[in-house]
Amino acid sequence: MRALLLRGDRDLALEDIPPPPPPGPGELGLRVRAVALNHIDVWGYRGMAFAKRRFPLAVGAEAVAEVTAIGPGVTGFAPGDRVVPYAALVCGTCRACRAGRENLCENPAGVRGFHIDGFATEFTNHPARLAVKIPAGVATEDAACVAVAYATVEHMLFDNARLEPDEWILVHAGGSGIGSVAIRIAKALGCTVIATVGGAEKVAKAKALGADHVIDYQTERFEGVVRKLTAKRGVDVVFEHVGADTWSGSLLSLKRGGRLVTCGATSGPSGSINLMQLFQQQYRIIGSFGSPLSATSRALARIASGIRPVIDSTYPLADVGTALDRLERRDVFGKILVTL
Ligand SMILES: [Zn+2]
């Protein structure tokens, strides 16, 4: 079968490898239909993180698949079912897993595509307890964006930031895979959305998604615009994932008692904070990484209700290099999929 293998840092190759054995106890045999790319993939492929891994490694953390075989003891699945596989192999038995907080698992066996073989292979086996069936009415390509991107947004906005209707939210990088979904979800909830983007073309696209105000961070200081738009009050929630370039301005954009939720640092991992500002303004700063398994089901239900992810483009497996280059250059609006 074909597989996309990382053979070393920046050495990605399409190879023919033997297919997996039949699924073992508790496992599903899957035919992968597509993988979706995330910034974390760029880091992973480029060798900038994840020291503990062995090459060659099959890449791909976010995928959609079809069940082809059922392992011993598995119930509730049938061949032909479409599923979203959870990206991390969590234990299912620790205190965090039992509480439905799988992204805090105390004994994770790794994230697929980073520490252990991922989904960019035609066939793979995966624990049935870590697979979520896709409801009718959700397109397969939309479901490909759920396991990492959409579920991350779901977890950030609702479990962590506790976003409410009528609130103001600042969404950074509104053209990114997660930013574009955050705009749509917040608008559907009834929030007022301010988005930042880079470049005039993305301003128009973010407005078309429903953002009430769009700031081109290449030409304007976003924190000044936010203060003006909110009559100096600030926003209730900042959706952060840019990091170094936006951190200080994000804090200045918050209203008293506001919440900042962050899941990334694509422009760099360091930022400073004025502690007097933190406690006097009573900010809440919340780190968010991945999502619990329940967020995948909630995300799929939200897509079924019409709040779809934004898909920029779809590439065949052989063109993954082009797709990664575009993501790295930020020449993208929404998600990039790679079909198998
Ligand atoms: Zn666990």
Residues whose N, C-alpha, C, O or C-beta is under 5 A from the ligand:
A	BS01	ZN	V90 C91 G92 T93 C94 C97 C105 E106 N107
